[in-house]
């Protein structure tokens, strides 16, 4: 919500402080999405790979693989 209301960089900055959720694939995927939208493809790819490594659900894994494919990673 912060990213949409105050800007992508602000949203990304706020996510960095959520260390208690660092092993949460949804947070990692959201971070990856903001990086992708900011055009930071290398960082987005790494973040999507991290999210994929944490995801358990086959549906989530499929979505994250598709995002990586779209990035060309």
N, C-alpha and C positions, 0 to 999 in steps of 0.2 A: 504494500500500500504506500509506503514511504517513497519507493522508487517511482511510482506512478504520479504521486502528488507533488513530490519535491525534487525529483530527478533521479536518474539511474545511479549516478555517483553517490548521492546521499544514501540511497537504499543499499548499495554495495558496502558503503562505509559502516552502516548500522549492522549489517550481517557479520562483519568481521568481529564484532564484539560478542557474538553468541557462541562462545567457546563450549558451553555445556551441550550444545547441539552439533558439535563438529562431526559426530559420527552418524548424523541423520541424513539419509540420502535425499530427502525432500529439500532440506536447506541447501545441500550441495548442488542440487539440480536448479534451484531458484538462483543461486549465485552464478552458476554457469549461464543461465538464461540472460541475466543482466550483463555479464561479460560479453556474450554473443551480441546482444543489442547495442553494446558500446563499440562493437567492431574489434574487440580484443580476442581474436580467434584462438590464438595459442593458449591463452589462459582459460578460455571457455572450454577448449578441448580437454585440458587437464582437469578442469572442474567436472566436466561430464564424465570423464573416465573415473574420477574419484566417486562420484555419485553412483555410477554403474557398479563399482566394486562393493558398495554398501547396500545396493538394492537387492531385495529378496524376491519380490513379486516379478513373475515373468512379464507381466504387462508393463511394469515400470522399466524393466530391463530393455524391453523392446523399444519403448519410447526413447530411452537414453541412447541406445544404439542408433536409432534413426537420426537423432540430433547430431551425433558424431559423424554420421554419413553426410548429413547436410553441410557440416563444417568441412568435410573433406578429410576427416581425421580417422 
